[in-house]
Amino acid sequence: MTAQQDDEAMTPRLHAQGLRVRLGPRDVLQGVSLDVGPGWTALVGPNGAGKSTLLRALAGLQPLAAGRVTLDAPAGADLHALPAAQRARRLAWLAQQGEVSGELTVRETVELGRIAQLGLLGTPGASDHAAVEQAMALTECAPWQHRRLHELSGGERQRVLLARVLATEAPLLLLDEPTTHLDAPHQVTLARLFRRLAHEARPRRAVLSVLHDLPIALQADQVLLLADGRLQACGSPRDPALQAALVRVFGGAIRIDADAQGRPRVALQLDVG
């Protein structure tokens, strides 16, 4: 086995088969099957497609009407049956609207991420402090680590919540709209961070992020397209079939072409209709 194969073998993989979620009178997810492994995967789709519900189901936080989510392989452990503490060490979740106390400082908030490794009563050691420092450095929030959350802007708070997720050191990250409230420079920084986590860290991490920003999403290794509670397409951002599905699902409101390096580029079709 090569070093790369060994790294990938150590990285959790999610496998979902036939997921159905019913909220009230309707099926929000209808028979969704997918695999998420090492690398950065972007989940996109129109408003109301079921993206956040799917991410919650993959995190073990949403009851299923049908289907199964397994961790590590199709025949692996049922995610919904894993003890919460064990699941937290292997999978970290960032909600679309993170709930934290505004009275906590930035550092105190990021330190909460270490509960996944320490438990509620564990005593932090040198490795825990190092994980917190690295998470703050990666999200560029270390300079104001002693400020309280209620003193921060929305974008600053979002970076702190992402740092808390990174501090868990979980190898599988599920992120719901991580670019919310971020300006363009920090969106670019975040995209580069996802690439770094997915490709440069050892072992490699698996990053699945729900994104509304298609230009950012098309920088991922893999794109999942969800619409009407069903998976419409899955593939590389350069895949013509995926690009055609994106244009169709978004009602022709976008155009996808390539830049000088052949990378996909999204533009709005302002004259649509």
DAVENLIN-V804262 format. One record per residue. N is the residue number from 1. SS is DSSP state (h for helix, s for strand, l for the rest). OMEGA is omega in whole degrees, -180 to 180 (* if undefined). Layout:
n=N ss=SS omega=OMEGA
n=N ss=SS omega=OMEGA
//
This chain:
n=1 ss=l omega=179
n=2 ss=l omega=178
n=3 ss=h omega=180
n=4 ss=h omega=179
n=5 ss=h omega=179
n=6 ss=h omega=178
n=7 ss=h omega=-177
n=8 ss=h omega=179
n=9 ss=h omega=-179
n=10 ss=h omega=-176
n=11 ss=l omega=178
n=12 ss=l omega=177
n=13 ss=l omega=176
n=14 ss=s omega=175
n=15 ss=s omega=178
n=16 ss=s omega=-178
n=17 ss=s omega=172
n=18 ss=s omega=-177
n=19 ss=s omega=174
n=20 ss=s omega=178
n=21 ss=s omega=-180
n=22 ss=s omega=176
n=23 ss=s omega=-175
n=24 ss=l omega=-174
n=25 ss=l omega=-174
n=26 ss=s omega=175
n=27 ss=s omega=179
n=28 ss=s omega=173
n=29 ss=s omega=-175
n=30 ss=s omega=174
n=31 ss=s omega=-178
n=32 ss=s omega=176
n=33 ss=s omega=-179
n=34 ss=s omega=175
n=35 ss=s omega=175
n=36 ss=s omega=180
n=37 ss=l omega=-178
n=38 ss=l omega=-179
n=39 ss=s omega=-179
n=40 ss=s omega=178
n=41 ss=s omega=177
n=42 ss=s omega=177
n=43 ss=s omega=-176
n=44 ss=s omega=178
n=45 ss=l omega=180
n=46 ss=l omega=174
n=47 ss=l omega=179
n=48 ss=l omega=-178
n=49 ss=l omega=-177
n=50 ss=l omega=-175
n=51 ss=h omega=-179
n=52 ss=h omega=178
n=53 ss=h omega=179
n=54 ss=h omega=-180
n=55 ss=h omega=178
n=56 ss=h omega=178
n=57 ss=h omega=180
n=58 ss=h omega=178
n=59 ss=l omega=-178
n=60 ss=l omega=-176
n=61 ss=l omega=-177
n=62 ss=l omega=177
n=63 ss=l omega=-178
n=64 ss=l omega=171
n=65 ss=l omega=177
n=66 ss=s omega=177
n=67 ss=s omega=-175
n=68 ss=s omega=173
n=69 ss=s omega=178
n=70 ss=s omega=-178
n=71 ss=s omega=174
n=72 ss=l omega=179
n=73 ss=l omega=177
n=74 ss=l omega=180
n=75 ss=l omega=-176
n=76 ss=l omega=-176
n=77 ss=s omega=175
n=78 ss=s omega=-175
n=79 ss=h omega=-177
n=80 ss=h omega=-179
n=81 ss=h omega=-179
n=82 ss=l omega=173
n=83 ss=l omega=-175
n=84 ss=h omega=-178
n=85 ss=h omega=180
n=86 ss=h omega=179
n=87 ss=h omega=-177
n=88 ss=h omega=179
n=89 ss=h omega=-175
n=90 ss=h omega=-175
n=91 ss=s omega=178
n=92 ss=s omega=-172
n=93 ss=s omega=173
n=94 ss=s omega=-179
n=95 ss=l omega=179
n=96 ss=l omega=176
n=97 ss=l omega=-177
n=98 ss=l omega=-180
n=99 ss=l omega=175
n=100 ss=l omega=179
n=101 ss=l omega=179
n=102 ss=l omega=-179
n=103 ss=l omega=178
n=104 ss=l omega=173
n=105 ss=s omega=177
n=106 ss=h omega=-179
n=107 ss=h omega=-180
n=108 ss=h omega=179
n=109 ss=h omega=-180
n=110 ss=h omega=179
n=111 ss=h omega=177
n=112 ss=h omega=179
n=113 ss=h omega=-178
n=114 ss=h omega=177
n=115 ss=h omega=179
n=116 ss=h omega=-180
n=117 ss=h omega=-173
n=118 ss=h omega=-168
n=119 ss=l omega=-176
n=120 ss=l omega=-173
n=121 ss=l omega=-178
n=122 ss=l omega=178
n=123 ss=l omega=-179
n=124 ss=l omega=177
n=125 ss=l omega=-177
n=126 ss=h omega=-179
n=127 ss=h omega=178
n=128 ss=h omega=178
n=129 ss=h omega=180
n=130 ss=h omega=180
n=131 ss=h omega=179
n=132 ss=h omega=179
n=133 ss=h omega=-179
n=134 ss=h omega=-180
n=135 ss=h omega=179
n=136 ss=h omega=179
n=137 ss=h omega=-179
n=138 ss=h omega=-178
n=139 ss=l omega=175
n=140 ss=l omega=177
n=141 ss=l omega=180
n=142 ss=h omega=-177
n=143 ss=h omega=179
n=144 ss=h omega=-177
n=145 ss=l omega=-178
n=146 ss=l omega=175
n=147 ss=l omega=179
n=148 ss=s omega=-172
n=149 ss=h omega=-178
n=150 ss=h omega=178
n=151 ss=h omega=-173
n=152 ss=l omega=171
n=153 ss=l omega=179
n=154 ss=h omega=179
n=155 ss=h omega=178
n=156 ss=h omega=178
n=157 ss=h omega=-179
n=158 ss=h omega=178
n=159 ss=h omega=177
n=160 ss=h omega=-180
n=161 ss=h omega=176
n=162 ss=h omega=177
n=163 ss=h omega=178
n=164 ss=h omega=178
n=165 ss=h omega=-179
n=166 ss=h omega=-179
n=167 ss=h omega=178
n=168 ss=l omega=-174
n=169 ss=l omega=175
n=170 ss=l omega=-178
n=171 ss=l omega=179
n=172 ss=s omega=-177
n=173 ss=s omega=176
n=174 ss=s omega=-170
n=175 ss=s omega=-179
n=176 ss=s omega=180
n=177 ss=l omega=-178
n=178 ss=l omega=-179
n=179 ss=l omega=179
n=180 ss=l omega=177
n=181 ss=l omega=-177
n=182 ss=l omega=175
n=183 ss=l omega=-174
n=184 ss=h omega=180
n=185 ss=h omega=-179
n=186 ss=h omega=172
n=187 ss=h omega=178
n=188 ss=h omega=178
n=189 ss=h omega=-179
n=190 ss=h omega=178
n=191 ss=h omega=177
n=192 ss=h omega=178
n=193 ss=h omega=178
n=194 ss=h omega=177
n=195 ss=h omega=-179
n=196 ss=h omega=-180
n=197 ss=h omega=-175
n=198 ss=h omega=-172
n=199 ss=h omega=-175
n=200 ss=l omega=180
n=201 ss=l omega=178
n=202 ss=l omega=-4
n=203 ss=l omega=180
n=204 ss=l omega=176
n=205 ss=l omega=171
n=206 ss=s omega=-178
n=207 ss=s omega=175
n=208 ss=s omega=-176
n=209 ss=s omega=170
n=210 ss=s omega=-177
n=211 ss=l omega=169
n=212 ss=l omega=-177
n=213 ss=l omega=-177
n=214 ss=h omega=177
n=215 ss=h omega=176
n=216 ss=h omega=-177
n=217 ss=h omega=-177
n=218 ss=l omega=171
n=219 ss=l omega=-178
n=220 ss=l omega=176
n=221 ss=l omega=-176
n=222 ss=s omega=178
n=223 ss=s omega=173
n=224 ss=s omega=-179
n=225 ss=s omega=-178
n=226 ss=s omega=175
n=227 ss=s omega=180
n=228 ss=l omega=177
n=229 ss=l omega=-179
n=230 ss=s omega=176
n=231 ss=s omega=-175
n=232 ss=s omega=-178
n=233 ss=s omega=179
n=234 ss=s omega=178
n=235 ss=s omega=177
n=236 ss=l omega=177
n=237 ss=l omega=-180
n=238 ss=l omega=-178
n=239 ss=l omega=-180
n=240 ss=h omega=-180
n=241 ss=h omega=177
n=242 ss=h omega=-179
n=243 ss=h omega=178
n=244 ss=h omega=178
n=245 ss=h omega=178
n=246 ss=h omega=180
n=247 ss=h omega=-179
n=248 ss=h omega=-176
n=249 ss=h omega=179
n=250 ss=l omega=171
n=251 ss=l omega=180
n=252 ss=l omega=-179
n=253 ss=l omega=179
n=254 ss=s omega=173
n=255 ss=s omega=178
n=256 ss=s omega=174
n=257 ss=s omega=-176
n=258 ss=s omega=175
n=259 ss=l omega=-176
n=260 ss=l omega=179
n=261 ss=l omega=179
n=262 ss=l omega=179
n=263 ss=l omega=-178
n=264 ss=s omega=-178
n=265 ss=s omega=-176
n=266 ss=s omega=174
n=267 ss=s omega=176
n=268 ss=s omega=174
n=269 ss=l omega=-172
n=270 ss=l omega=180
n=271 ss=l omega=-179
n=272 ss=l omega=179
n=273 ss=l omega=*
//
